[in-house]
Amino acid sequence: MRRGMAIAIALAALAFGLVACGDDDESAGGAATLNWFIFNEPSGGPQKVAQRCSEQSNGAYTINFEYLPSQADAQREQLVRRLGAEDSSLDLLGLDVVWTGEFANAGWLAPIPASTEQAVTENVFEPVLDTARFEDELVVVPIWSNTQLLWYRKDRVPRAPETWDEMIDIGERLGPDTGRIQIQGNRYEGLVVWANALIESAGTSILSAPKEILLEEPPTEEALGIMGRLSNSPVAPPGITTSNEDSARLGFEAGNSTFQINYPFVYPSAKENAPDVFKQMAAARYPAVDPDKPSKPPIGGINIGVSSFSDHKEEAFEAIECLVKPENQLEIAELGGLPPVRSDLYDRPEIEKVYPGFAELIRESIQNAGPRPSQSPAYQDLSLAIQRALHPTTKIDPQSPEETYEGLRDNVEKAIKREGLL
Amino acid sequence: MSTAAPPQVGEAAGRKGQRKRGGPTQTTDRTKAERKLALMLCGPAVIAMLLVTVYPILYAVVLSVQTVDLRFPEERGFVGLDNYAAVLSSPLWWQDLFNTTFVTVISVAIELILGMALALVMHRALFGRGLIRTSVLIPYGIVTVVAAFAWFFAFDPSSGFVNNLPFIPEDKAWFGNRWDAFTVIILTEVWKTTPFMALLLLAGLATIDEGLYEAAKVDGANAVQRFFKITLPLLKPALLVALLFRTLDAFRVFDSIFIMTRGSQDTESVSILGYNQLISRLNLGLGSAVSVLIFLLVLVIAFVFVRGLGTAVPSQGDKK
């Protein structure tokens, strides 16, 4: 009797486990359900736009959101796990701009039809399109962009500094009680964003082609020298080797900083959390390395791809064409402050409302941006290699960054060849 | 992998037990029936274990002798032991192995001392035993990632309270250098798993006959002597099992380090190294080689404990 019960319980447990595994795939009659895997953008802009597109499709498709975590690494982790297993439940993919090369080379992105390409590239910034191409072909569609600006306190400095050295000089003159400079120096992607922008602004690049290193020595060392100088300056944020976008934002809102390098989300955040700081907050272009060379600011944002394992590719491309329509980009910008990828939209009054007084600055910043080497399918190797070579930035000798340069070059070369552990 | 080690212990111990018992013992019908029931009860669990552990482990071994990179699907091929050579010749592997061993040894040592103290106190508690035991278990019941975040935020200079405590500089960046970061990581591990240690030791204490202490007292042994001459020797089996479990667990430390430093400041553990190759780089060949090596090290630890130190779960049963 008792034995029978034990077996029954064991079997029930097994059966339950099996049932729990097989509850996917509910095919809707009529409209194709397009699963859009993307992080939950807190403003709800993408959701609103997606709902409108679904309604306008006349029953061709319904976009369903499957939320990814808020951190980029965790988003990628979930996507690659599913795509690695050829999961057909993914249709639309919300991809960070640096994942393009690897997703394309892995064969996870469906080719974009010529008609779609025509419609979605019109008036789009050239650096943004660079992040969407792999081997000269458009493989994903940009929906929103992002860029870093120099945020400063207009009550403490009459005008924004133009170069990094000028900024550090001003900061050090003000002293650590008011003159701190907020930046991202933790060992993560944000450090690569900083390093790449400095290297690009100095006049060189990390790669010249997907498998070719560039990193010319004099400009790279100039860039590294700046990283070392700021990191060892008394006006660096106290935890510079662990700082990220959020700690930079909080540091600036605390009031003892005069400068902050960060994305535009810090503006509405300061308005909410630190009204006194907000009143004195102004934006300027990302600082230059060399006074004679205009800076090449960082670029971020989201591109949409269609999974090559999707059963509804045609509808998915139709949906993408709708999602990136000018009025939809405007709405996403209005709700969430995410910069549109079409340059012509920055003339619209709606954008001026989103970025009061600095809409033109954002356009200029994206237009001149220096993207990270995302065309490389081994971008993650590069990113890890760069992080390992440069972190902690406090160890970079500002006077003679040769040693760091050698380490960086070695690591990047190894990463291109994908050799060894990283 | 955590699930793979304990059966190993059980198996080895079981074999030993049989050897000792072997001989002319008669098996009655009743024992036969009991054995059959035991097999049937274990069956589903064993089958489930085979499905969810043996298959992935074998698959990892197969991947580790190939070039497999999800980003470069066309490059697949057999490479023999190249991946292992790449791992073992990398200074990063040895660095991370040192870090892992360091965290393991220090945190398990502290846990052992604290756990022993807690177990002795709980064993001698006069009132509220149930309440004390339950409340001691709370840290162990908290998800590791959550615990790691709690400790991270407590020590983080911008959000934490620790820097407001006396004798600690206000802008101390705990995760800004190696040894401070290790301190917080080890504290987190200790806080989280000392209860586990304490409970295992408490179970061991409960098996010691009170009469022995009475007799020792009559013979004039003081508390220290009683602890070292009675408690420790009789606690040895439980102690070794507790140490084995904790060492195996601590050796795979991932969560706290991942949350606090992501392996920066030279605090990376071998598990994070494996994660970087597998998940960040999608280099399944290299990453599987790292995983298999970690698995082998875990087996070595288990082997040393079981054969070298004589950890054996049923030895208590033999004595009875």
Interface residues (C-beta under 8 A of the other chain):
Chain A: R3 A6 I7 A10 L11 A13 L14 D73 E77 V80 G84 E102 N105 A106 G107 N186 R187 Y188 P238 G239 I240 T241 T242 S247 L250 G251 A254 P377 A378 Q380 D381 L384 Q387 H391 P392 R418 E419 G420 L421 L422
Chain B: L37 M40 L41 G43 P44 A48 D69 L70 R71 F72 P73 A86 V87 S89 S90 L92 W93 D156 P157 S158 D171 A173 F175 G176 T261 R262 G263 S264 Q265 L273 N276 Q277 I279 S280 R281 L282 N283 L286 V290
